[in-house]
């Protein structure tokens, strides 16, 4: 004779009470394991191929296309013959037929482009070095010496970074003319730090702040000087921050246009951004092949620099904390 549901429920309750009574005294009941297959956790959403393609692969492909297409356009334009640059009816603008190196030969051997490249390298490295040295001392003084009003000084430096260079170049031009360094590379080396030092100082301030003060206090107890603390403790621990500030300063110096256009007149002292625009554009005639070749070659040093130090750059920008 089958039992009713009402009679089955007490039997299950009795069995549970019996199991609980058989448990050893002092032991806790086993904890319930969490359900690891819960679809609300988030990652299971990407299990299917269509969803993974729409949410991960497709955005990455779009990002890579937007990132690399300018380099592709510069590359194919630099090796296109002149008649293909304007004849879109017979030649595709996205591809090249019968590539040529005439534009690159003209750029390297019939213009002063190699000299522009050297000027840009020289000015960028010199301005970056001056900016890093100045920023290290400024950031150390503001963050580690703890003098009265240091926070306001740091805020003022950051606000100085927000001032556009297009506003500063007019008073700087008067100073350059008065000192007598117009149309020299020294004019660029001395004016570039005006917009490089504020950001580099602000970046290094944050990095110095992440280093524990106990290291400096222990060094002071052991008799170390401030110079020894800076050179033997802080700077070795701040290598990612220094590399990040150096890359940022070098990139801004390399791509700078307004100051170089204002303070440089002679062709032998021009940098790549100014030389390519002023020397390869004649009235209304644009040397598109040479322009793209110059832009492509001019962008390679910065790309190579980032490829070597990208790990340090990301580590600094994410604010790694030293333990």
Backbone torsions as a table, in degrees:
resi	resn	phi	psi	omega
1	UNK	NA	125.9	-176.2
2	UNK	-74.8	143.8	179.5
3	UNK	-86.9	151.1	-179.5
4	UNK	-79.5	159.6	176.9
5	UNK	-58.6	-31.8	-179.4
6	UNK	-66.9	-36.4	179.9
7	UNK	-77.8	-23.0	-179.7
8	UNK	-74.8	-31.3	-177.4
9	UNK	-64.4	-46.4	177.1
10	UNK	-60.8	-35.7	-179.6
11	UNK	-63.0	-39.0	177.9
12	UNK	-66.8	-39.1	177.9
13	UNK	-64.5	-40.0	178.2
14	UNK	-64.2	-39.0	180.0
15	UNK	-65.2	-39.9	179.0
16	UNK	-65.3	-40.5	179.1
17	UNK	-67.0	-35.9	178.7
18	UNK	-65.1	-43.4	178.6
19	UNK	-62.2	-40.8	-179.5
20	UNK	-66.9	-36.2	-179.9
21	UNK	-71.8	-26.4	179.5
22	UNK	-79.6	-11.9	179.8
23	UNK	-68.1	146.4	-179.0
24	UNK	-67.3	142.7	178.5
25	UNK	-66.9	140.7	179.3
26	UNK	91.9	-7.8	179.8
27	UNK	-95.8	146.5	179.5
28	UNK	-95.1	146.2	176.8
29	UNK	-63.3	147.5	-177.2
30	UNK	-62.2	135.9	180.0
31	UNK	-74.5	145.0	179.4
32	UNK	-75.5	127.3	-179.5
33	UNK	-73.7	139.6	179.1
34	UNK	-69.4	150.7	178.7
35	UNK	-76.4	108.9	-177.0
36	UNK	-83.0	-2.2	-179.0
37	UNK	-106.3	22.2	-178.5
38	UNK	-69.4	125.0	-178.7
39	UNK	-68.6	-17.6	180.0
40	UNK	-76.5	-5.8	-179.8
41	UNK	-67.0	-25.0	172.5
42	UNK	113.6	-48.9	-174.6
43	UNK	-70.3	-25.9	178.8
44	UNK	-65.3	-16.3	177.6
45	UNK	-63.8	-27.1	-176.4
46	UNK	-93.7	9.3	-177.7
47	UNK	-67.8	-36.5	-178.5
48	UNK	-80.4	145.4	-177.0
49	UNK	-64.6	-44.5	179.3
50	UNK	-60.4	-41.7	179.6
51	UNK	-66.6	-40.2	178.7
52	UNK	-64.2	-37.2	179.5
53	UNK	-66.9	-42.3	-176.9
54	UNK	-73.4	-33.4	-173.6
55	UNK	-97.5	-21.6	-176.3
56	UNK	-121.2	-58.9	-171.2
57	UNK	-68.8	-47.0	-177.8
58	UNK	-62.3	-47.7	176.1
59	UNK	-60.0	-36.6	177.9
60	UNK	-66.1	-39.9	178.2
61	UNK	-64.1	-41.4	177.7
62	UNK	-63.8	-42.7	179.5
63	UNK	-62.6	-45.1	179.9
64	UNK	-64.9	-38.5	178.9
65	UNK	-63.4	-47.7	179.3
66	UNK	-63.2	-34.5	-178.0
67	UNK	-73.7	-40.9	-172.1
68	UNK	-96.7	-17.2	-176.5
69	UNK	-61.1	-40.6	176.9
70	UNK	-58.7	-38.4	178.0
71	UNK	-67.6	-39.0	177.2
72	UNK	-63.6	-42.4	-179.8
73	UNK	-64.6	-42.4	177.6
74	UNK	-64.0	-39.1	-177.1
75	UNK	-66.9	-46.8	-177.7
76	UNK	-71.8	-31.4	177.5
77	UNK	-70.1	-33.6	-178.9
78	UNK	-69.0	-23.9	-178.2
79	UNK	-111.2	11.3	177.2
80	UNK	-86.4	138.7	170.3
81	UNK	-64.6	157.8	-175.9
82	UNK	-61.1	-36.6	-176.4
83	UNK	-69.6	-22.3	177.8
84	UNK	-83.5	-16.1	-178.0
85	UNK	-73.1	-22.5	-177.3
86	UNK	-118.7	-16.4	-177.1
87	UNK	-91.8	77.9	-179.6
88	UNK	-76.9	-15.2	-180.0
89	UNK	-70.9	-33.9	-177.0
90	UNK	-107.7	-16.1	-176.8
91	UNK	-131.5	136.4	179.9
92	UNK	-73.0	136.7	177.5
93	UNK	-71.6	-14.2	-177.3
94	UNK	-96.2	1.3	-179.1
95	UNK	-144.0	166.8	-177.6
96	UNK	-128.4	136.8	175.8
97	UNK	-114.6	133.2	-177.4
98	UNK	54.9	68.7	-179.2
99	UNK	-63.3	152.8	-178.8
100	UNK	-137.7	155.2	177.1
101	UNK	-107.2	16.6	-177.1
102	UNK	-62.7	-39.4	-178.9
103	UNK	-65.4	-40.3	179.6
104	UNK	-69.5	-39.6	177.1
105	UNK	-63.0	-43.3	178.3
106	UNK	-61.8	-41.1	-177.9
107	UNK	-66.6	-41.4	-173.6
108	UNK	-85.0	-29.0	-171.4
109	UNK	-115.5	-15.3	-178.5
110	UNK	-116.0	-0.7	174.1
111	UNK	-126.9	175.7	177.8
112	UNK	-94.9	29.8	-179.0
113	UNK	-59.2	-43.6	177.1
114	UNK	-57.4	-35.0	177.5
115	UNK	-70.5	-37.3	175.3
116	UNK	-61.5	-40.9	-179.9
117	UNK	-63.1	-41.8	177.6
118	UNK	-65.6	-42.0	178.2
119	UNK	-59.8	-42.2	-179.2
120	UNK	-65.4	-43.0	177.4
121	UNK	-62.0	-46.6	-177.5
122	UNK	-62.6	-48.7	-178.4
123	UNK	-65.8	-41.4	-177.6
124	UNK	-65.6	-44.9	179.8
125	UNK	-66.6	-41.7	-179.5
126	UNK	-65.6	-46.1	179.7
127	UNK	-65.5	-37.5	178.1
128	UNK	-65.2	-41.9	179.1
129	UNK	-62.6	-46.8	179.1
130	UNK	-61.8	-41.9	-178.5
131	UNK	-66.3	-41.4	-179.5
132	UNK	-65.7	-44.7	179.7
133	UNK	-61.3	-46.4	179.9
134	UNK	-64.1	-41.4	-177.4
135	UNK	-68.7	-36.1	179.2
136	UNK	-62.1	-47.4	-179.7
137	UNK	-66.4	-40.6	-179.7
138	UNK	-66.3	-45.8	-179.4
139	UNK	-65.5	-38.6	178.9
140	UNK	-65.6	-42.3	-179.4
141	UNK	-65.3	-39.5	-176.7
142	UNK	-73.8	-41.8	-172.3
143	UNK	-90.4	-30.8	-171.2
144	UNK	-109.0	-25.3	-179.5
145	UNK	-83.3	-22.7	173.6
146	UNK	57.8	46.6	177.0
147	UNK	-80.9	164.6	-176.8
148	UNK	-67.5	127.2	180.0
149	UNK	85.2	13.9	-178.0
150	UNK	-65.4	-35.3	179.6
151	UNK	-64.7	-38.9	178.7
152	UNK	-68.1	-34.8	176.4
153	UNK	-65.0	-42.9	176.9
154	UNK	-62.4	-40.5	176.6
155	UNK	-64.0	-39.6	178.1
156	UNK	-64.0	-37.7	177.9
157	UNK	-65.4	-41.2	178.6
158	UNK	-66.0	-39.7	177.6
159	UNK	-65.3	-32.9	176.5
160	UNK	-64.2	-31.9	177.3
161	UNK	-66.6	-29.2	-178.4
162	UNK	-75.3	-12.5	179.1
163	UNK	-73.1	124.9	-179.0
164	UNK	-65.1	140.9	176.7
165	UNK	-61.1	-25.4	179.3
166	UNK	-65.4	-19.8	176.0
167	UNK	-85.1	-31.8	-175.4
168	UNK	-81.0	-23.2	-170.3
169	UNK	-69.8	-21.2	178.9
170	UNK	-70.5	-53.9	175.4
171	UNK	-64.8	-32.8	177.5
172	UNK	-66.4	-34.1	177.9
173	UNK	-64.1	-40.0	177.1
174	UNK	-62.0	-40.6	178.8
175	UNK	-67.5	-39.9	179.7
176	UNK	-63.6	-43.0	177.9
177	UNK	-65.3	-40.3	-176.9
178	UNK	-69.2	-37.9	179.7
179	UNK	-73.1	-28.2	179.6
180	UNK	92.4	28.9	179.5
181	UNK	-113.5	20.2	178.2
182	UNK	-64.9	143.4	179.7
183	UNK	62.9	36.9	173.6
184	UNK	-133.4	155.9	177.8
185	UNK	-66.4	-24.8	178.5
186	UNK	-62.8	-31.0	178.0
187	UNK	-61.7	-39.8	178.9
188	UNK	-74.3	-38.8	-178.9
189	UNK	-63.0	-35.1	-177.5
190	UNK	-86.6	-22.7	-178.7
191	UNK	-94.1	-27.8	179.4
192	UNK	-60.1	-39.2	178.9
193	UNK	-60.5	-14.8	179.0
194	UNK	-63.8	-28.1	176.0
195	UNK	-111.0	-6.0	177.1
196	UNK	-89.5	-39.9	-175.2
197	UNK	-63.5	-44.3	-177.6
198	UNK	-57.5	-49.0	-178.6
199	UNK	-69.0	-41.9	179.9
200	UNK	-61.8	-40.0	177.7
201	UNK	-64.5	-44.4	179.4
202	UNK	-62.7	-39.5	178.7
203	UNK	-66.9	-44.7	-179.4
204	UNK	-70.2	-29.2	174.9
205	UNK	-59.5	-46.4	177.9
206	UNK	-64.3	-35.1	-179.9
207	UNK	-74.1	-41.4	176.0
208	UNK	-62.4	-32.8	-179.7
209	UNK	-66.0	-27.3	-178.6
210	UNK	-79.0	-10.7	179.4
211	UNK	-86.1	128.0	-177.0
212	UNK	-58.2	137.9	178.1
213	UNK	-69.3	-21.0	-178.6
214	UNK	-61.3	-32.7	178.2
215	UNK	-62.6	-43.0	179.7
216	UNK	-69.3	-39.0	179.7
217	UNK	-65.8	-39.2	177.4
218	UNK	-64.9	-38.7	178.6
219	UNK	-66.5	-38.0	177.5
220	UNK	-65.2	-38.8	178.0
221	UNK	-64.0	-36.3	179.9
222	UNK	-77.8	-0.9	176.0
223	UNK	95.8	13.2	179.6
224	UNK	-76.1	146.5	177.0
225	UNK	-85.7	170.1	178.9
226	UNK	-62.7	-38.0	179.3
227	UNK	-64.9	-40.7	178.2
228	UNK	-67.1	-38.3	177.5
229	UNK	-63.2	-42.2	-178.7
230	UNK	-66.7	-45.6	-172.8
231	UNK	-82.9	-28.3	-174.0
232	UNK	-106.5	-14.0	-178.9
233	UNK	-119.8	-59.4	-173.3
234	UNK	-69.3	-49.6	-175.9
235	UNK	-63.8	-43.3	175.6
236	UNK	-61.0	-33.9	178.2
237	UNK	-78.2	-15.3	-175.4
238	UNK	-106.0	20.6	-178.3
239	UNK	-57.8	-45.2	176.8
240	UNK	-59.5	-39.7	177.9
241	UNK	-66.4	-39.5	178.3
242	UNK	-65.7	-42.0	178.6
243	UNK	-65.0	-40.7	178.8
244	UNK	-62.9	-46.4	178.1
245	UNK	-64.4	-37.1	178.3
246	UNK	-66.3	-42.5	178.3
247	UNK	-63.9	-43.3	179.1
248	UNK	-61.7	-45.9	-179.1
249	UNK	-65.5	-42.1	-179.8
250	UNK	-64.2	-41.2	-179.7
251	UNK	-64.9	-44.6	178.3
252	UNK	-64.0	-40.5	178.6
253	UNK	-66.2	-38.9	-178.2
254	UNK	-66.5	-38.9	-175.6
255	UNK	-94.1	-0.4	-174.9
256	UNK	-64.4	139.4	-175.0
257	UNK	-125.6	-42.6	-171.1
258	UNK	-64.5	-51.1	-178.4
259	UNK	-64.5	-41.9	-179.7
260	UNK	-64.9	-35.5	177.7
261	UNK	-71.9	-33.3	-176.4
262	UNK	-80.7	-41.2	-170.4
263	UNK	-96.4	-8.4	-177.6
264	UNK	-120.1	132.8	-179.9
265	UNK	-119.1	-44.7	-176.2
266	UNK	-73.0	147.9	-176.5
267	UNK	-66.2	-33.2	-176.5
268	UNK	-72.6	-14.2	179.7
269	UNK	-105.5	1.2	-176.4
270	UNK	-75.3	155.2	173.7
271	UNK	-95.4	172.8	-175.4
272	UNK	-61.0	-48.4	-179.2
273	UNK	-58.7	-39.6	-178.7
274	UNK	-78.6	-42.7	-178.0
275	UNK	-63.3	-41.9	-179.7
276	UNK	-63.2	-40.5	-177.0
277	UNK	-76.4	-39.7	-173.7
278	UNK	-88.1	-27.7	-176.2
279	UNK	-98.1	-24.5	-177.1
280	UNK	-101.0	3.3	174.5
281	UNK	-118.6	112.3	-177.7
282	UNK	-109.8	106.0	-178.7
283	UNK	56.1	-114.6	179.4
284	UNK	-104.3	14.4	179.4
285	UNK	-101.6	120.2	-179.5
286	UNK	-107.6	122.2	174.8
287	UNK	-84.0	79.4	-171.4
288	UNK	-62.4	-39.4	179.4
289	UNK	-62.4	-46.8	179.1
290	UNK	-69.9	-35.8	177.3
291	UNK	-61.2	-46.4	-179.7
292	UNK	-69.8	-35.1	176.5
293	UNK	-64.8	-41.9	177.7
294	UNK	-65.1	-40.3	178.3
295	UNK	-66.8	-38.7	-179.5
296	UNK	-67.3	-47.4	179.5
297	UNK	-66.2	-37.2	-179.6
298	UNK	-68.8	-22.9	179.6
299	UNK	-87.6	-13.8	-176.3
300	UNK	-65.0	-43.6	-179.7
301	UNK	-58.0	-40.4	179.8
302	UNK	-68.2	-39.8	178.3
303	UNK	-62.9	-43.6	178.8
304	UNK	-64.0	-40.9	-180.0
305	UNK	-61.9	-45.1	179.7
306	UNK	-66.7	-36.1	-178.1
307	UNK	-65.3	-31.1	-179.5
308	UNK	-80.9	-33.5	-170.9
309	UNK	-118.3	22.1	-176.1
310	UNK	-66.0	-34.1	179.8
311	UNK	-64.6	-42.8	177.7
312	UNK	-65.5	-37.8	-178.4
313	UNK	-64.6	-45.9	179.9
314	UNK	-66.7	-39.8	178.9
315	UNK	-60.8	-38.6	-179.9
316	UNK	-72.4	-43.0	-176.9
317	UNK	-68.3	-25.8	178.4
318	UNK	-85.3	-2.6	174.3
319	UNK	70.8	54.4	178.9
320	UNK	-62.7	136.1	-178.3
321	UNK	-101.6	131.6	179.5
322	UNK	-85.8	137.0	178.2
323	UNK	-110.1	NA	NA
